[in-house]
Amino acid sequence: MAENTKNTQAADTLPAEEKKNSQTAGTAAMPAKKRQQPAQYTVHELAAASEKVLGFPPECTAAALKISGKERMTVDEAGAAVQKFMAQEVK
């Protein structure tokens, strides 16, 4: 019990800068592969969920994503592709 109070007292006496460095040291040293990447989905998955996720009909989403030429993309990329497609003028 006495050891626990000594350890907590020692941690409490650290300068604020050292506390900050000891808490963030683990995340800064993480390799790039370990960091969270945005989820990518197939064109079929995005088209199937397009009304809920993107707010566009599945037919429009499927057409826009087919034109993009990509097989997998994030929700943000898909949304941008569909918005660009929908903004095009019909000739």
Secondary structure as GFF3:
##gff-version 3
##sequence-region A 1 91
A	DSSP	alpha_helix	2	12	.	.	.	ID=ss1
A	DSSP	alpha_helix	16	28	.	.	.	ID=ss2
A	DSSP	three_ten_helix	32	34	.	.	.	ID=ss3
A	DSSP	beta_strand	41	42	.	.	.	ID=ss4
A	DSSP	alpha_helix	43	48	.	.	.	ID=ss5
A	DSSP	alpha_helix	50	53	.	.	.	ID=ss6
A	DSSP	alpha_helix	58	68	.	.	.	ID=ss7
A	DSSP	beta_strand	72	73	.	.	.	ID=ss8
A	DSSP	alpha_helix	75	87	.	.	.	ID=ss9
###
